[in-house]
């Protein structure tokens, strides 16, 4: 089993941290972590995985749209999509 040397836990709100602030974490050595710390870390990981999944889905959709618009591998995506949109508007 490979365990990290430290885990991230939410910073206490007394330190000015906001509950929705992703940057408001402290790093605690795993050797000093409590069960509450590990459970809090697991909640942070779950939220991060959900956010990564949303970003992955959005980027996949962007890539699919660009590919459908004829994007080449080295073409800036937003330029390709803007051109495709402009062509559709002219054709309409």
Backbone as CSV, one residue per row, in Angstrom:
resi,resn,N_x,N_y,N_z,CA_x,CA_y,CA_z,C_x,C_y,C_z
1,UNK,0.850,-1.170,0.000,0.000,0.000,0.000,0.902,1.241,0.000
2,UNK,0.590,2.160,-0.894,1.368,3.401,-0.996,0.573,4.539,-0.370
3,UNK,1.065,5.073,0.731,0.381,6.168,1.419,1.158,7.457,1.227
4,UNK,0.446,8.593,1.146,1.137,9.878,1.021,1.808,10.248,2.346
5,UNK,2.826,11.080,2.274,3.502,11.511,3.504,2.689,12.563,4.247
6,UNK,1.827,13.273,3.514,0.961,14.267,4.149,-0.370,14.312,3.414
7,UNK,-1.371,14.875,4.077,-2.700,15.010,3.484,-3.163,16.448,3.626
8,UNK,-4.088,16.848,2.769,-4.670,18.188,2.859,-5.951,18.098,3.670
9,UNK,-6.112,19.051,4.565,-7.324,19.136,5.382,-7.819,20.574,5.322
10,UNK,-9.123,20.782,5.432,-9.637,22.149,5.402,-9.038,22.981,6.535
11,UNK,-8.691,24.205,6.207,-8.171,25.116,7.228,-9.308,25.490,8.175
12,UNK,-9.007,25.663,9.454,-10.065,26.090,10.377,-10.648,27.430,9.943
13,UNK,-11.962,27.569,10.052,-12.608,28.821,9.642,-12.134,29.989,10.486
14,UNK,-11.631,29.719,11.667,-11.118,30.783,12.528,-9.930,31.487,11.883
15,UNK,-9.254,30.802,10.955,-8.114,31.388,10.260,-8.549,32.238,9.073
16,UNK,-9.837,32.506,8.948,-10.330,33.321,7.846,-10.666,32.515,6.612
17,UNK,-10.633,31.209,6.712,-10.938,30.357,5.553,-12.443,30.313,5.330
18,UNK,-12.811,30.239,4.068,-14.215,30.048,3.706,-14.416,28.594,3.324
19,UNK,-15.579,28.079,3.623,-15.866,26.673,3.347,-15.747,26.340,1.866
20,UNK,-16.091,27.289,0.976,-16.069,27.029,-0.463,-14.748,27.404,-1.120
21,UNK,-13.753,27.752,-0.332,-12.458,28.174,-0.861,-11.550,26.962,-1.024
22,UNK,-11.282,26.563,-2.277,-10.452,25.388,-2.538,-9.017,25.575,-2.061
23,UNK,-8.582,26.810,-1.926,-7.214,27.081,-1.502,-7.060,27.057,0.017
24,UNK,-8.162,26.983,0.735,-8.131,27.057,2.199,-7.890,25.676,2.800
25,UNK,-6.701,25.148,2.536,-6.343,23.846,3.090,-5.001,23.947,3.814
26,UNK,-4.819,23.058,4.733,-3.541,22.902,5.421,-3.008,21.517,5.090
27,UNK,-1.724,21.368,5.100,-1.122,20.057,4.861,-0.631,19.512,6.195
28,UNK,-1.031,18.292,6.491,-0.725,17.675,7.764,0.019,16.371,7.497
29,UNK,1.129,16.142,8.205,1.816,14.858,8.042,0.859,13.709,8.380
30,UNK,0.865,12.689,7.560,-0.032,11.564,7.778,0.207,10.924,9.150
31,UNK,1.428,10.959,9.616,1.746,10.371,10.919,1.032,11.092,12.064
32,UNK,0.590,12.332,11.841,-0.117,13.104,12.873,-1.609,13.239,12.587
33,UNK,-2.085,12.647,11.503,-3.480,12.809,11.092,-4.413,11.953,11.950
34,UNK,-5.571,12.532,12.221,-6.610,11.812,12.952,-7.580,11.194,11.947
35,UNK,-8.486,10.377,12.430,-9.514,9.819,11.562,-10.348,10.944,10.958
36,UNK,-10.649,11.974,11.745,-11.399,13.130,11.243,-10.635,13.811,10.108
37,UNK,-9.308,13.932,10.252,-8.482,14.529,9.194,-8.541,13.704,7.912
38,UNK,-8.427,12.384,8.045,-8.447,11.513,6.865,-9.811,11.579,6.183
39,UNK,-10.881,11.590,6.970,-12.214,11.701,6.379,-12.407,13.043,5.681
40,UNK,-11.884,14.120,6.263,-11.967,15.438,5.621,-11.163,15.445,4.319
41,UNK,-9.999,14.799,4.339,-9.175,14.706,3.136,-9.913,13.934,2.043
42,UNK,-10.569,12.847,2.418,-11.335,12.074,1.443,-12.465,12.900,0.836
43,UNK,-13.104,13.747,1.630,-14.143,14.634,1.093,-13.544,15.632,0.108
44,UNK,-12.367,16.170,0.438,-11.695,17.085,-0.487,-11.355,16.372,-1.796
45,UNK,-10.853,15.135,-1.691,-10.526,14.372,-2.897,-11.766,14.106,-3.736
46,UNK,-12.875,13.778,-3.091,-14.120,13.531,-3.828,-14.562,14.779,-4.581
47,UNK,-14.471,15.937,-3.930,-14.840,17.195,-4.591,-13.904,17.489,-5.758
48,UNK,-12.615,17.204,-5.574,-11.638,17.436,-6.640,-11.903,16.499,-7.822
49,UNK,-12.214,15.248,-7.550,-12.508,14.293,-8.614,-13.746,14.737,-9.395
50,UNK,-14.771,15.207,-8.682,-15.987,15.682,-9.356,-15.679,16.885,-10.244
51,UNK,-14.868,17.817,-9.739,-14.494,18.999,-10.531,-13.661,18.586,-11.743
52,UNK,-12.726,17.659,-11.553,-11.913,17.180,-12.675,-12.780,16.492,-13.725
53,UNK,-13.787,15.751,-13.282,-14.699,15.083,-14.215,-15.475,16.099,-15.033
54,UNK,-15.944,17.171,-14.381,-16.669,18.225,-15.116,-15.749,18.903,-16.132
55,UNK,-14.508,19.211,-15.726,-13.561,19.845,-16.653,-13.240,18.911,-17.813
56,UNK,-13.063,17.623,-17.520,-12.778,16.648,-18.567,-13.916,16.605,-19.577
57,UNK,-15.146,16.563,-19.074,-16.326,16.507,-19.952,-16.396,17.757,-20.830
58,UNK,-16.148,18.925,-20.246,-16.218,20.176,-21.008,-15.122,20.239,-22.066
59,UNK,-13.911,19.819,-21.713,-12.821,19.842,-22.688,-13.027,18.813,-23.791
60,UNK,-13.600,17.668,-23.439,-13.908,16.650,-24.452,-14.939,17.196,-25.435
61,UNK,-15.955,17.880,-24.914,-16.956,18.475,-25.782,-16.341,19.537,-26.685
62,UNK,-15.440,20.358,-26.140,-14.751,21.367,-26.940,-13.945,20.713,-28.054
63,UNK,-13.212,19.654,-27.723,-12.416,18.949,-28.735,-13.309,18.342,-29.806
64,UNK,-14.422,17.752,-29.396,-15.350,17.170,-30.368,-15.930,18.235,-31.293
65,UNK,-16.305,19.387,-30.735,-16.829,20.480,-31.557,-15.783,20.977,-32.552
66,UNK,-14.561,21.125,-32.078,-13.492,21.604,-32.958,-13.202,20.590,-34.061
67,UNK,-13.179,19.305,-33.690,-12.945,18.255,-34.687,-14.051,18.271,-35.738
68,UNK,-15.296,18.431,-35.294,-16.427,18.483,-36.224,-16.361,19.717,-37.124
69,UNK,-15.737,20.783,-36.628,-15.600,22.009,-37.416,-14.389,21.951,-38.343
70,UNK,-13.648,20.847,-38.305,-12.519,20.685,-39.212,-11.189,21.125,-38.658
71,UNK,-11.051,21.215,-37.357,-9.797,21.665,-36.746,-8.666,20.688,-37.058
72,UNK,-7.510,21.249,-37.351,-6.297,20.461,-37.510,-5.625,20.381,-36.134
73,UNK,-4.716,19.451,-35.975,-4.087,19.194,-34.676,-3.397,20.415,-34.081
74,UNK,-2.849,21.288,-34.938,-2.095,22.433,-34.425,-2.867,23.755,-34.508
75,UNK,-4.162,23.688,-34.802,-4.966,24.907,-34.948,-5.533,25.345,-33.598
76,UNK,-5.492,26.649,-33.313,-6.137,27.155,-32.093,-7.649,26.886,-32.161
77,UNK,-8.162,26.203,-31.165,-9.549,25.743,-31.203,-10.565,26.861,-31.338
78,UNK,-10.411,27.928,-30.583,-11.416,28.983,-30.612,-11.437,29.709,-31.955
79,UNK,-10.287,29.787,-32.619,-10.272,30.379,-33.964,-11.033,29.495,-34.944
80,UNK,-10.843,28.190,-34.847,-11.553,27.257,-35.728,-13.053,27.348,-35.485
81,UNK,-13.446,27.353,-34.213,-14.874,27.409,-33.892,-15.487,28.739,-34.314
82,UNK,-14.758,29.833,-34.165,-15.274,31.141,-34.591,-15.437,31.183,-36.112
83,UNK,-14.490,30.610,-36.837,-14.593,30.564,-38.291,-15.782,29.726,-38.739
84,UNK,-15.972,28.575,-38.078,-17.085,27.708,-38.433,-18.411,28.402,-38.150
85,UNK,-18.490,29.123,-37.053,-19.707,29.862,-36.712,-19.959,30.962,-37.737
86,UNK,-18.913,31.678,-38.133,-19.056,32.738,-39.130,-19.520,32.156,-40.468
87,UNK,-18.987,31.012,-40.855,-19.414,30.384,-42.112,-20.881,29.974,-42.061
88,UNK,-21.331,29.435,-40.927,-22.730,29.058,-40.801,-23.631,30.282,-40.884
89,UNK,-23.194,31.392,-40.316,-24.008,32.615,-40.352,-24.104,33.154,-41.767
90,UNK,-23.006,33.076,-42.525,-23.015,33.565,-43.917,-23.911,32.676,-44.751
91,UNK,-23.865,31.372,-44.502,-24.659,30.432,-45.285,-26.151,30.518,-44.966
92,UNK,-26.490,31.047,-43.815,-27.906,31.089,-43.406,-28.682,32.190,-44.072
